[in-house]
Amino acid sequence: MEVVMKETHQLQQDEIRHEIPAQHQKKPQFLSSKSLKGNQSLFEFNFRENTIKKLVLEDPKTIYVGNSKPNKKVIIKQDCLYIPALNAKNAIRHIHNKISPEYNPKIIE
């Protein structure tokens, strides 16, 4: 009786890499629209850094012809919330009433 031992070979598997081709990169997409009333401004509240600042949306050099309203675009940043309000103090009040009274953001001008 002969004992035959088989040799086992382990095949090395190829590494799997997940790459996004340049043509499939993320493009900006429309999320929502918000109308600002009267003298309201848009405030950016960063809840990680606990800061709030006013966003400047309009270029003063731009002139609009006719009665068409200009479209203003905001690039949304990570960890930020956007609040329409008359001033920073009013925006902080909105944060306390609608989100949490624990936040007491610092105003950045």
Secondary structure per residue as TSV (DSSP state, phi and psi in degrees):
chain	resnum	aa	ss	phi	psi
A	1	M	-	360.0	123.7
A	2	E	-	-102.7	140.1
A	3	V	-	-103.1	119.6
A	4	V	-	-108.5	126.8
A	5	M	-	-105.6	130.9
A	6	K	-	-90.6	142.7
A	7	E	-	-87.4	131.4
A	8	T	-	-103.1	133.3
A	9	H	-	-113.6	131.6
A	10	Q	-	-96.4	124.7
A	11	L	-	-86.6	132.8
A	12	Q	-	-80.8	125.1
A	13	Q	-	-81.6	149.7
A	14	D	-	-71.6	147.6
A	15	E	-	-72.0	142.2
A	16	I	-	-99.7	125.0
A	17	R	-	-120.8	133.0
A	18	H	-	-103.7	108.3
A	19	E	-	-123.0	142.7
A	20	I	-	-99.5	117.5
A	21	P	-	-61.1	156.2
A	22	A	G	-57.8	-32.4
A	23	Q	G	-74.8	-14.8
A	24	H	G	-107.9	20.2
A	25	Q	S	-66.2	156.3
A	26	K	-	-65.8	136.5
A	27	K	-	-111.0	151.4
A	28	P	-	-60.6	139.3
A	29	Q	-	-131.2	153.4
A	30	F	-	-73.9	128.8
A	31	L	-	-104.3	-51.9
A	32	S	-	-166.9	172.4
A	33	S	-	-128.0	153.6
A	34	K	-	-142.7	129.2
A	35	S	-	-88.9	134.2
A	36	L	-	-96.8	133.3
A	37	K	-	-92.5	142.1
A	38	G	T	46.2	-116.7
A	39	N	T	-98.3	20.7
A	40	Q	-	-68.5	151.3
A	41	S	E	-124.2	166.1
A	42	L	E	-103.0	129.5
A	43	F	E	-113.3	139.6
A	44	E	E	-103.0	117.6
A	45	F	E	-107.2	114.7
A	46	N	E	-96.4	108.1
A	47	F	T	-81.6	-11.3
A	48	R	T	-78.7	-43.4
A	49	E	T	-91.3	-9.8
A	50	N	T	58.8	50.7
A	51	T	E	-129.0	157.8
A	52	I	E	-137.4	137.8
A	53	K	E	-145.5	154.3
A	54	K	E	-83.0	134.7
A	55	L	-	-90.8	136.7
A	56	V	-	-97.5	116.0
A	57	L	-	-103.3	-26.4
A	58	E	-	-110.2	136.3
A	59	D	-	-82.9	123.3
A	60	P	T	-66.8	-17.0
A	61	K	T	-84.6	-10.3
A	62	T	-	-79.8	134.4
A	63	I	-	-118.6	131.0
A	64	Y	-	-106.5	135.6
A	65	V	-	-102.2	137.2
A	66	G	T	83.5	-166.7
A	67	N	T	-95.3	8.1
A	68	S	-	-71.2	138.1
A	69	K	-	-83.8	140.9
A	70	P	-	-73.8	146.5
A	71	N	-	-92.0	126.1
A	72	K	-	-110.9	137.7
A	73	K	-	-115.1	141.9
A	74	V	-	-121.2	128.9
A	75	I	-	-86.0	116.7
A	76	I	-	-78.4	128.1
A	77	K	-	-96.5	155.2
A	78	Q	T	-68.6	143.7
A	79	D	T	65.7	26.8
A	80	C	E	-124.2	151.6
A	81	L	E	-127.8	140.1
A	82	Y	E	-111.4	127.2
A	83	I	E	-126.3	124.3
A	84	P	E	-82.3	130.0
A	85	A	E	-159.3	166.2
A	86	L	S	-73.8	-39.6
A	87	N	S	-151.0	175.3
A	88	A	H	-64.3	-37.4
A	89	K	H	-62.8	-40.3
A	90	N	H	-68.3	-37.4
A	91	A	H	-64.4	-39.4
A	92	I	H	-64.2	-38.0
A	93	R	H	-62.7	-40.6
A	94	H	H	-61.8	-40.3
A	95	I	H	-62.8	-44.9
A	96	H	H	-64.0	-41.4
A	97	N	H	-77.1	-39.7
A	98	K	H	-101.4	-25.5
A	99	I	T	-106.4	-69.9
A	100	S	-	-168.0	137.3
A	101	P	T	-72.3	-8.2
A	102	E	T	-68.6	-30.5
A	103	Y	-	-75.3	131.7
A	104	N	-	-135.9	79.7
A	105	P	-	-70.5	151.2
A	106	K	E	-87.0	138.9
A	107	I	E	-87.2	124.5
A	108	I	E	-107.5	129.1
A	109	E	-	-111.2	360.0
